[in-house]
Amino acid sequence: SIGLTMPRMVKDRPGDDPPRCSFAGARWLFCWDMVLTFKEAMMRLVDWLDKGASLGPDAPCLTMDGKSLSYAEVQALTHRVARGLNGAGITPGKHVAILSGNDPVAFACVFAISRAAAVWCPINPRNEAAVNAYVLDNFDCAALFFHSKFTELVDALRKDLPKLEQLDCLDAEQSFAPSLDQWLAGVAEVPFAATPVSDLAMLPGTGGT
């Protein structure tokens, strides 16, 4: 699994027991013994990443199998990916899917989608191919980041997904898609910002009963 470590963002008040802690997303939040300010409650997912980077740039942000990406590393990657998405025509409000197991780079792309003011569509690797094809098409996904473990699946599906404008493999070049590193080769390493067109941050599929 991936561990997401959040530097402390709010000073503890005298007498707090246990210390306050939280995890907050784009327009949703989960709180445990914590009071968020209105500004904090309205922060996007990427705003929390940036806040963490301002507090501890060298602190571990994403950890998996003993390997960690610092807040500064994740922040820098999200600026490049968001700029790349924008350059590929993925403007604010468009839907971007991710098909991957637990992977730090994949989760960094979630932050990047937020920075690009696009909408994240998580694709469940455990779904049947037809289900994921339905989700990608009906959610109007314009871009897809996928792990090489699912190359055969994506290759089989893509011919029936004309709405996909951009395909990128997170970890390796494929015959029909560049690797993330290749795709980002010409993308400037400068900050990127986009203005959201709505409050929608994530569009997940749901299972039927």
Buried (B, 14 or more C-beta within 10 A) or exposed (E): EBEBEBBEBBEEEEEEEEEBBBEBBBBEBEEEEBEBEEEBEBBBBBBBBBBBBEEBBEBBBBBBEEEBBBBBBBBBBBBBBBBBBBBBEBBBBBBBBBBBEEBBBBBBBBBBBBBBBBBBBBBEBEBEEEBBBEBBBEBEBBBBBBBBBBBEBBBEBBEEBEEBEBBBBBBBBBEEBBBBBEBBEEBEEEEBEBEBEEEBBBBEBEEEE
